């Protein structure tokens, strides 16, 4: 992914569809760059746990079930 490409893409999606809240999930540095415009970033370490991603994540998970629990606990 291009440097800063994901923030640009998320900004376009938010503007085009009028989303108020957006959460980015990813396992790499370019994924972490997407906050902002994403309101939150969930780091994923199911394959490789990268320290830089973990440091920037609002939450860090190692499996999909934990991510579902986080979403359910933080949804309105």
ChimeraX commands (.cxc) that place a marker at each C-alpha (Angstrom):
marker #1 position 0.00,0.00,0.00 radius 0.5
marker #1 position 1.18,3.51,-0.76 radius 0.5
marker #1 position 2.29,5.63,2.18 radius 0.5
marker #1 position -0.77,7.56,3.42 radius 0.5
marker #1 position -2.94,5.79,0.82 radius 0.5
marker #1 position -5.29,4.25,3.37 radius 0.5
marker #1 position -6.07,7.53,5.15 radius 0.5
marker #1 position -6.91,9.06,1.77 radius 0.5
marker #1 position -9.15,6.11,0.87 radius 0.5
marker #1 position -10.97,6.21,4.22 radius 0.5
marker #1 position -11.50,9.96,3.93 radius 0.5
marker #1 position -13.07,9.48,0.50 radius 0.5
marker #1 position -15.32,6.69,1.80 radius 0.5
marker #1 position -16.44,8.74,4.83 radius 0.5
marker #1 position -17.23,11.75,2.65 radius 0.5
marker #1 position -18.97,9.78,-0.11 radius 0.5
marker #1 position -21.21,7.70,2.16 radius 0.5
marker #1 position -21.55,10.05,5.14 radius 0.5
marker #1 position -20.22,7.60,7.73 radius 0.5
marker #1 position -19.88,9.15,11.16 radius 0.5
marker #1 position -17.76,6.40,12.72 radius 0.5
marker #1 position -15.16,4.23,11.03 radius 0.5
marker #1 position -12.85,1.61,12.52 radius 0.5
marker #1 position -9.74,0.33,10.75 radius 0.5
marker #1 position -8.44,-3.18,11.37 radius 0.5
marker #1 position -4.99,-4.20,10.23 radius 0.5
marker #1 position -1.63,-5.74,10.92 radius 0.5
marker #1 position 0.80,-3.28,9.35 radius 0.5
marker #1 position 2.17,0.23,9.58 radius 0.5
marker #1 position 0.09,1.55,6.68 radius 0.5
marker #1 position -3.04,0.23,8.39 radius 0.5
marker #1 position -2.15,2.12,11.57 radius 0.5
marker #1 position -1.75,5.33,9.53 radius 0.5
marker #1 position -5.49,5.25,8.83 radius 0.5
marker #1 position -6.30,6.70,12.28 radius 0.5
marker #1 position -7.31,9.40,11.65 radius 0.5
marker #1 position -9.53,9.55,9.60 radius 0.5
marker #1 position -10.64,6.26,11.17 radius 0.5
marker #1 position -11.99,6.88,14.64 radius 0.5
marker #1 position -10.29,3.79,16.04 radius 0.5
marker #1 position -7.64,1.31,14.99 radius 0.5
marker #1 position -7.69,-2.37,15.95 radius 0.5
marker #1 position -4.28,-3.95,15.51 radius 0.5
marker #1 position -4.28,-7.60,14.50 radius 0.5
marker #1 position -1.45,-9.91,15.50 radius 0.5
marker #1 position -2.89,-13.27,14.50 radius 0.5
marker #1 position 0.04,-14.03,12.20 radius 0.5
marker #1 position 2.75,-11.59,13.30 radius 0.5
marker #1 position 2.53,-9.23,16.28 radius 0.5
marker #1 position 4.38,-6.06,15.25 radius 0.5
marker #1 position 5.39,-3.76,18.11 radius 0.5
marker #1 position 4.79,-0.59,16.07 radius 0.5
marker #1 position 1.24,-1.69,15.24 radius 0.5
marker #1 position 0.52,-2.71,18.84 radius 0.5
marker #1 position 1.79,0.68,20.05 radius 0.5
marker #1 position -0.57,2.64,17.76 radius 0.5
marker #1 position -3.63,0.43,18.24 radius 0.5
marker #1 position -6.63,1.38,20.36 radius 0.5
marker #1 position -7.02,-2.37,20.88 radius 0.5
marker #1 position -4.73,-5.22,19.86 radius 0.5
marker #1 position -6.11,-8.68,19.18 radius 0.5
marker #1 position -4.70,-12.04,18.17 radius 0.5
marker #1 position -7.93,-13.61,16.93 radius 0.5
marker #1 position -11.23,-12.73,15.30 radius 0.5
marker #1 position -13.35,-13.77,18.31 radius 0.5
marker #1 position -11.65,-11.19,20.54 radius 0.5
marker #1 position -12.27,-8.51,17.91 radius 0.5
marker #1 position -15.98,-9.41,17.84 radius 0.5
marker #1 position -16.10,-9.09,21.64 radius 0.5
marker #1 position -14.52,-5.61,21.44 radius 0.5
marker #1 position -17.02,-4.49,18.81 radius 0.5
marker #1 position -19.98,-5.83,20.78 radius 0.5
marker #1 position -18.81,-4.17,24.02 radius 0.5
marker #1 position -18.26,-0.80,22.35 radius 0.5
marker #1 position -21.32,-0.62,20.10 radius 0.5
marker #1 position -24.23,1.62,20.97 radius 0.5
marker link #1:1,2 radius 0.2
marker link #1:2,3 radius 0.2
marker link #1:3,4 radius 0.2
marker link #1:4,5 radius 0.2
marker link #1:5,6 radius 0.2
marker link #1:6,7 radius 0.2
marker link #1:7,8 radius 0.2
marker link #1:8,9 radius 0.2
marker link #1:9,10 radius 0.2
marker link #1:10,11 radius 0.2
marker link #1:11,12 radius 0.2
marker link #1:12,13 radius 0.2
marker link #1:13,14 radius 0.2
marker link #1:14,15 radius 0.2
marker link #1:15,16 radius 0.2
marker link #1:16,17 radius 0.2
marker link #1:17,18 radius 0.2
marker link #1:18,19 radius 0.2
marker link #1:19,20 radius 0.2
marker link #1:20,21 radius 0.2
marker link #1:21,22 radius 0.2
marker link #1:22,23 radius 0.2
marker link #1:23,24 radius 0.2
marker link #1:24,25 radius 0.2
marker link #1:25,26 radius 0.2
marker link #1:26,27 radius 0.2
marker link #1:27,28 radius 0.2
marker link #1:28,29 radius 0.2
marker link #1:29,30 radius 0.2
marker link #1:30,31 radius 0.2
marker link #1:31,32 radius 0.2
marker link #1:32,33 radius 0.2
marker link #1:33,34 radius 0.2
marker link #1:34,35 radius 0.2
marker link #1:35,36 radius 0.2
marker link #1:36,37 radius 0.2
marker link #1:37,38 radius 0.2
marker link #1:38,39 radius 0.2
marker link #1:39,40 radius 0.2
marker link #1:40,41 radius 0.2
marker link #1:41,42 radius 0.2
marker link #1:42,43 radius 0.2
marker link #1:43,44 radius 0.2
marker link #1:44,45 radius 0.2
marker link #1:45,46 radius 0.2
marker link #1:46,47 radius 0.2
marker link #1:47,48 radius 0.2
marker link #1:48,49 radius 0.2
marker link #1:49,50 radius 0.2
marker link #1:50,51 radius 0.2
marker link #1:51,52 radius 0.2
marker link #1:52,53 radius 0.2
marker link #1:53,54 radius 0.2
marker link #1:54,55 radius 0.2
marker link #1:55,56 radius 0.2
marker link #1:56,57 radius 0.2
marker link #1:57,58 radius 0.2
marker link #1:58,59 radius 0.2
marker link #1:59,60 radius 0.2
marker link #1:60,61 radius 0.2
marker link #1:61,62 radius 0.2
marker link #1:62,63 radius 0.2
marker link #1:63,64 radius 0.2
marker link #1:64,65 radius 0.2
marker link #1:65,66 radius 0.2
marker link #1:66,67 radius 0.2
marker link #1:67,68 radius 0.2
marker link #1:68,69 radius 0.2
marker link #1:69,70 radius 0.2
marker link #1:70,71 radius 0.2
marker link #1:71,72 radius 0.2
marker link #1:72,73 radius 0.2
marker link #1:73,74 radius 0.2
marker link #1:74,75 radius 0.2
marker link #1:75,76 radius 0.2
view
